[in-house]
Amino acid sequence: RRPHLKHCVLNLSRGTPDSEVSLPMEELIQLAAPRRLSDDCEEMGAEESDAQEIAALAKEVETILFFNQFGLPRVNANAAPIEVANDPGRSGLWILPAFMNHSCLPNVQLLIVWDCLFLRAGRDIPVGGELFDCYLESLQPLQRRRESLLSYGIRPCLCERCVLEEAVMDPEEVASVIEEATKASSNPMAEAAG
């Protein structure tokens, strides 16, 4: 119903290199406060659309949300290894932060308060420096992070952290430690008895 806001949302990443090419032409202040985008737009009447168009748009928006939503974590401590995922009931889409790139060593922390998303510097960032968020659970080992990042079209991640871990850590040793941790967490009584 609001063409400028619809344009901004539909131009967000879909996890493919083609969808990363263009940025919206709106002013940064509008992207930082999307309410201004919607307030600036004229109300449009409901367009008549057929069910296929609505279904296609719904699928497109679902893909965009998958790659761009921010959410508070939902932790399953009973899984081995621990599973951390976004809680869809406490998630949202903020347009300007959706343009942050990935690093397994992010320089910002995200804080959601009501309907506002705040970015807090996690370390000193030089003036004009790029802000990086971690698109996935950053405590996972290198191989798991790389596998998860494939769904975002990032192969392989070559951030400073990944390059360092690849140089100094033996993947077989990491896999062995994870396997032992999984066994221990799935059978805690055998571990206590042994």
Buried (B, 14 or more C-beta within 10 A) or exposed (E): EBEBBBBBBBBBBBBEEEBBEEEBEBEEEBBEBBEBBBEEBEEEEEEEEEEEEEEEEEEEBEBBBBBBBBBEEBEEEEEBBBEBEBEEEEBBBBBBBBBBEBBBBBBBEBEBEEEEBEBEEBEEEEEEEEBBBBBBBBEBBBBBBBEBBEEBBBEBBEBEBBBEBBEEEEEEEBEEEBEEEEEBBEEEEEEEEE
